[in-house]
Amino acid sequence: MRIVFMGTPDFAVPALVALHEAGHEIACVYTQPPSRSGRGKKLRPSPVQAKAEELGFKVRHPKSLRSEEARSEFAALGADVAVVAAYGLILPQAVLDAPTHGCLNIHASILPRWRGAAPIHRAIMAGDEETGVTIMQMEAGLDTGPMRHILRTPIDAKTTGELFEELGNMGAEAMVEVLANLDAFPPVVQDDAEATDAAKIDKAEARIDWARPAGELVRHVAGLAPFPGAWFELGDERVKLLLAQEAKGSGKPGEVLDAELTIACGEGAIRPLKLQRAGKPAMSREDYLRGRPVEAGTVLK
C-alpha cells in the first residue's frame, strides 16, 4: 500500500520500520516539529523524524493540519491509508477522509478501556491485569472509532517504560497484519458504556501521597516510571521513586521504619528498589543508601 505515516515518539518507530520492511510504500512521514532540549537548547528532531530521515523518507512537521494548504498537501499524496501512532495532532475530518481506506491508529490499550492521552500509565495505576494494542479506524471522536484488531499482554509488575517499548513492538506487528489483508479485519463498533478516560498525567499526580495503601503506591510508582516519575521530598531534596515493592511494617505515613528504607504507608509499607536524586542517574536502593543513609524515624514528605 501507499502509506502516509504519522507519529512522533519512540513508541511509533517500530511501526514505521515494520511497514517499510513489509514492502509498503511510505509516501511521506508526518511528525511533531523539532523541540529544544539538552544543553544549549538545540533543536532536536522527534524519534520518528530521525528514523524517517535515516530511511530516506520525505518528512513534514506542520504545527497544525487545519489550514486549507495543509489539508491539500496531505490529500495530494494520494495515500491508500494513513497509519497514525502517537502523532500528537488532531486530524480534521478532511484529513481522516483523504486516504482511500481512511486513517488507522495504533492505540496502546484494549479499547474501549482507556481512551485518551495516557492509556499505559492509567492501566498500571488502576491495577489492570492486562493491556494491549488496538488497531482502530479513526473518526472525529477521541479514540472512539471502530476496532479492527487487538493484541493483548499481561501487565504483571511492568513499568510504563517497559510497556511503552513492548506495546510499540506489538502495535507494529498488529498493523502489519491488518494491512496485509484489510478484509480479514472488519471494523467492530466500540461499546461506549465500557469506555474509561485515560486523562493526561497531571504534574500534581506525581507527588507521592504516603497516606495511600502500599499496593496502590507500588502501582502508582510503576505507572509513572520513568516518566514523569513519582517523587517525594527528603529534607530539602526532591527524590524520584522509580520502582518499589510492598514490605512488612506499619507506622505514620511517610515514616522510614528501618535502615533498609522501608516506608510506612496509609496501609502497610513499601520498600524502594530504584531511586533517582535530582540531576543524578537512577540507582538501586543499596547504592542510594550507601551515598546517603536515611535514619529510621525520618518522615518523608
C-alpha positions, -999 to 999 in steps of 0.1 A, spaced: 0 0 0 9 36 -4 11 49 32 13 83 50 28 76 84 20 99 113 38 96 146 63 112 169 78 94 199 99 62 202 66 42 206 58 49 169 93 40 154 88 2 153 57 6 132 74 28 107 103 4 103 79 -27 102 58 -11 74 88 -3 54 102 -38 58 69 -53 49 72 -37 14 48 -8 18 55 25 1 59 53 26 48 84 7 55 108 35 61 109 73 43 135 94 57 142 129 58 169 155 82 198 149 117 195 164 118 206 200 146 224 220 162 202 247 195 195 264 223 219 270 222 249 247 185 241 239 193 229 205 165 218 181 162 180 182 141 160 157 115 136 171 125 99 172 102 93 142 118 121 122 152 108 129 143 73 118 124 85 87 154 106 76 177 77 82 155 56 59 153 83 33 116 93 36 101 127 30 92 143 63 68 171 72 62 186 106 34 211 104 22 228 136 -14 222 125 -34 204 98 -63 227 99 -53 251 72 -65 246 36 -29 244 24 -20 216 49 -51 196 40 -45 199 3 -9 189 6 -20 158 26 -47 148 1 -22 153 -28 -1 124 -15 -28 100 -28 -24 76 1 -42 43 3 -42 46 41 -27 68 68 -11 50 98 -12 70 130 8 62 162 11 88 190 12 116 165 1 144 188 -21 165 165 -58 163 160 -67 152 125 -95 173 108 -123 153 91 -108 163 57 -76 145 66 -94 115 80 -113 111 48 -85 117 23 -68 83 21 -87 56 3 -90 34 34 -90 63 59 -67 65 89 -57 36 111 -45 43 146 -23 22 169 -37 28 204 -19 15 235 -49 -1 253 -76 -26 249 -104 -3 237 -128 10 247 -109 9 280 -85 38 284 -94 62 257 -71 92 258 -36 105 263 -21 82 289 -35 47 285 -4 28 296 1 49 328 -36 46 337 -38 8 331 -9 2 355 -21 27 381 -56 12 381 -43 -23 388 -54 -38 354 -42 -74 349 -36 -69 312 -33 -43 285 -26 -44 248 -28 -25 215 -59 -18 194 -58 -10 157 -87 14 153 -103 31 123 -101 67 132 -131 91 133 -137 125 148 -142 114 184 -112 107 207 -103 70 203 -140 62 196 -136 46 162 -144 10 152 -118 -16 162 -101 -38 136 -76 -58 156 -65 -63 193 -33 -79 207 -31 -84 245 -3 -88 271 -2 -93 309 9 -62 328 24 -82 357 49 -59 375 59 -39 344 65 -2 344 52 23 319 86 24 303 87 -13 298 52 -15 284 58 15 262 85 -5 244 66 -37 244 34 -22 231 52 -2 205 65 -35 190 31 -52 194 15 -22 176 39 -26 147 31 -63 145 -6 -57 146 -6 -30 119 14 -51 95 -11 -80 100 -41 -57 93 -26 -40 62 -17 -74 48 -54 -81 44 -78 -54 54 -109 -75 46 -98 -101 72 -101 -75 99 -136 -59 96 -143 -29 119 -162 -36 152 -180 -8 168 -169 1 204 -193 -2 233 -193 34 247 -207 21 280 -175 3 288 -152 33 280 -128 48 306 -108 80 304 -70 79 302 -66 115 311 -32 132 306 -10 128 337 -11 160 358 21 171 374 4 171 408 -2 134 405 35 126 405 39 136 442 36 105 464 8 106 489 21 83 517 -15 81 532 -25 58 503 -23 19 508 10 3 499 -4 -17 470 -17 14 454 16 32 458 35 4 442 13 6 411 14 44 412 52 43 411 53 18 383 27 37 363 48 69 364 82 53 358 103 65 342 82 95 330 72 118 347 84 98 378 67 97 411 86 117 438 89 126 474 109 151 495 137 141 518 147 172 536 151 199 510 157 174 481 132 160 457 138 123 450 121 102 423 110 67 432 111 46 400 104 11 414 91 -2 447 77 -34 463 53 -40 492 70 -47 526 60 -56 561 57 -28 586 35 0 598 38 35 612 30 71 604 25 76 566 59 86 552 79 74 582 111 55 575 109 23 596 144 8 593 179 11 578 166 -6 546 144 24 538 111 6 544 85 34 543 52 33 561 20 40 541 -16 45 550 -19 7 550 12 -14 551 46 -3 538 68 -2 507 105 -6 501 121 13 472 140 -7 446 152 21 423 155 58 431 169 89 414 183 121 430 179 154 412 205 156 384 218 121 390 213 88 372 188 62 386 203 39 412 194 9 434 183 14 469 216 -1 482 236 24 462 214 53 472 217 44 509 255 40 506 257 76 495 230 90 517 219 68 547 184 77 560 177 72 597 147 53 610 121 77 622 127 102 593 94 113 579 93 118 541 71 145 526 
